[in-house]
Amino acid sequence: MKLSEILSSANKPLFSCEFFPPKTDKGEENLWNCLRELQAVNPAYVSVTYGAGGTTQDRTKGIVTRIKDETGLSPVAHLTCVGATKEQLGELLADYQAAGIQNILALRGDAPEGMDRFEAVAGGFSHATDLIAFLREQGDFSIACATYPEGHPESKGGVRDDIRYLKMKQDNGADCAITQYFFDNEAFFRFRDSCDAAGITMPIIPGIMPIGNFDQIVRFSSMCGATIPAWLHEQMSPISDNPDAVAGLGIELAVKQCAELLENGAPGLHIYTLNKSAASIAIHERIRGYL
């Protein structure tokens, strides 16, 4: 089912999940176990990322096609500008269309490993806005995009730039936006209000990262620009060497965050699973009264 149809027909907030394509056969087996377990909560859609620098494109394509063919779930394939010409992207999109894949999450993508900054290849795209416009020309895809309530780490103009680019993404054909994860809901609410004022009308879906390994989240956040509030450090640091305690507190905090977001009008929640099902299932169980 197309993402635009899922969003327009929903009469309640949506629960969705994100996965990454593993690099090994063992990792892929774990992914399919995770997907089977998450079918119990019937996510509205599931997205599958590229690896860093677009390194897992073939696995991404194989996974989203298999999800569509074997699970009954609605897959969303990530697509980036990294390392690909316009012609190569067109060929990939033709493959997706032939396979019945209707949903794309369009991103610029991160610089490949070993490079300090993103550079488009000759004949490629430099910005997600251009990729979205290209996608809209290529077929009847439903297009999601990314946005950053606390500002993209490369943005010189902070959140104002992200709002301006998000409006461009909407104008170029995006149907919805999924945010980078955050832990301060007030940052999301301020961002949403500013987007409303800027004429952004498409759904902005909060991205949620349940904390299972605090040191890992600190590393991730330093790269993606997500702020870890002082209160979160204070609660997590004393138990950071106790995996069970971290996972338990991570679920508690995510449930509280999700409930507040839904109570204040969030159109859904997009859970970054890190290819593990337990936290997502536990969160869904606790907030299903909102869904």
N, C-alpha and C positions, 0 to 999 in steps of 0.2 A: 504493500500500500504506500502511496506517495506521502511524504512527510507533510506537505501542504494540506492534504486531505485529512491526515491524522489530527493535525492542529485545528483545522476549521470545524471538524466534526466533534471535537472533544467537548463534553459538558462538565468536565472536572479536570483538575490538574493531572499532568502526565508524569509517569515515572519511566526514565530511560537509563541506559547504561552504556559505558564505553569500554572497549577492549583494545589491546595492542596485539599485533601479529608476532608470535614467538619466532625466535630464530632457530629453534631446534624441534625435532619431532616430538620429544618428550614435553616440551613446552606447549606444543600444539595439542597434544593429548590432554594436558591440563586445562587448556582453554576450552576444549569441547566439553569436558566434565563441568567446568564452570557455567558454560552456556546452558547445558542440560539442567543444572540445578536452578539457574535463574529463570527457566521457563515456568517454574512454579509461581513466580510473581508476575508473569506475563507483561514484561516491559513493553511500552508503546512502540519503541524502536531501539535498536542497538547500533552503535557506531564502532567502526574499526579504523584505527589510526594507521598512518605510515610510521615506519621507524625513523630515527633521526636522519635527516638529509634524504628522505625518500628511499631508504635502503631496503625496505621490505615490500615494495610495490607489488611484486608477484604474489607474495603471501597474502597481502591485503585483498587482492582481487580474488584469489582462491577462497579465502575465508568468507567474504561477503556473498560470493556466489553460492557457496555451500550452505550458509545460513538461510539464504532465500529458498534454496531447493529442499532443504531437509528439516527446517525447524518451524516454519510458519511465522517466524518473527520478521519484522521489517528492518532490513539492514541499511545503514548509511555508510557509504565508503568515503573515507577522507581522501582528498586530492590536493596536492601542493604544487607550487611552481618550481620546486627544487629540481635542478638537473634535467629538465624536460623542455623540449621545444613545443611550439604550438601544434606542429604536426603530430608529435608523439602523444601529446595529450588528447588530440582528436582521435587517434587510433585507440587509445585506452578507453575513451568514452564510447566509441563505437562498439568495443567489446562489452562494456557494461550494458549498453542498450540492448545488444543482442542477447545478453544473459538475463534480461529483465530487471536489472538493477536501476531503480528509479530515483534514488536519493544520494546526493553528494554533499559532503561538508568541505567547502572550499577554503583553503588556507594559503598564505604565502609559503609557510614552512620555515624551519630553522636552517641556518647555514650548515652545510655538511661538515663533518668532523675534520678538524685541522684548519678550518677557515674562520677568520675573526668576524666576518660579517657576510650577510647574504648577498650574492651576486647572481643575477639572472644569466642563464646561458644564452648564447646567440640564438635569436629566434624564439626565446621564451618570454615569460611574464615576470615582472618585477613586483607586482602587487596583487593581493587577493581581490581587490576591486576589479582589476582587469580580467582575472581568471573567472570571476563570477559573470562578467559580461560575456565572455567567451562561452561559458557553460550555457547561458541562456540562449545562445545562438545554435548550440550543437544538438539539441534534442529536448524532449519534454521531461527534463529533470526537475525534481524539487531540490532547492539549494538551501543549505544551512551555512552559516558563517560563524566565525569566532569573534569574541569581543572581550574587553579587559576592563572590568570595573575599577581597578586600581591603576590603570595605565599600562600599556605595553612597555616592556623593559627597554626597548629601543626608541620609544617615543620622546621627542624633545619637548613637545607641548603638553605632556601629561595626559590626563583624562580628556581634556578638551579635544586633543587630536583623535583620540579613540572614538569620541562621539561623532566627530566630523567624518571619519572614515566609515563608521557604522552607517551613517546616513547615506554615504556613497554606495555602500554594499547593498543597502535596501533599494536604492534607486536603480542599481544595475541588475537587480533581479533576485536578491536573497529573500527567502520566505521566513526565516527565523534566525536568531543568533543564540549561540550557546557560550556562556562565559567561561573564562579561566576560573579555576577554583579560588575561593576566598574564605576567610574565617570571620570577617567582620561584616555582619549583615547591613550595618548602617552604610558601609561603602557601596553595597549593591543598591540600597534604596536611594541614596543620593544620585548614583549613576542613572538609575531608572528614571528618576524625576527629570534629570537633565536631558535624557533621551526623549522623554515626552515633550519637553519644551522645544527640542530641536526638530520635531516632526517625525520622529521614528515611531512607527505604529506596529511594526512586526513584533511577535513575541520574543522576549529576551528571557532565556531559560537559564537559571543559575546552575553552575557546575559545582558539584560537591565532592570533596576529597575526604573520605573517612580515613582517619589516621590509624595505621596499623604498625608503622615503624617511624617514630618521631625523627630520628636522625636522617632517615631517607627524605622525609617531608621537608626538613630544613634545607637539605641539598637541592631538592626540586624547586623550592620556593626562591632560593638565591638565584636560580637560573631564569625562572619565569616571571619574577617580579611580584609574586604573591606575598603579602605581609603576614607575618606571624605575630599576632598581638602579644604584649607582655603577659597578659593573663594566661595565654595558652602555654607560653614558656614556663610560667610558674607552676602550672598544673602537670605538665608533661615531663619536665626535666627531672624531678625526683624519682620518677618511675620508668625512665627511658630504657633502663637495662632489664625491665620485666615485660616481655612481649605480651603476656596475657593481660596484664594491667593496662598497658598502652592500648591494646585493641579494645578492651572493655570501655575505657574512658573515651576512646575515639568514637565508638558507636554512640555513647551517651551524648557527647557533644554534637555529633552529626544529627542525631534525632532532634535535639533542641534547636539547632540551626534550621533544619528543614521545616519543623513545625512553625517557627516564627516566619519563615519565608512564605509558606503556604497561607498562613493566617493573614498575611499582608499582600496577598494577591499574586504571588508568583504563579506563572502558567504551568509550571512543572519543575521537575528536578532531574538533572543529568548526573548520574553517579560515575565517578572515575573509579573503576573497580580494581585496576592493576591486576586483572585476570584472576581475581579471587571473589568468591560468591558470598562468603559468610556475612560480611559486614552489610552488603547491599540487601540481603534477605532479612537480616535483623532490623535494619532501618525501615524497610518496607513494612514489616510486621508492626512496628511501633507507630507508624504514621498513616497506616492504610485507611484510617477513619477520614483523612483529608482527601483521599484519592478516589 
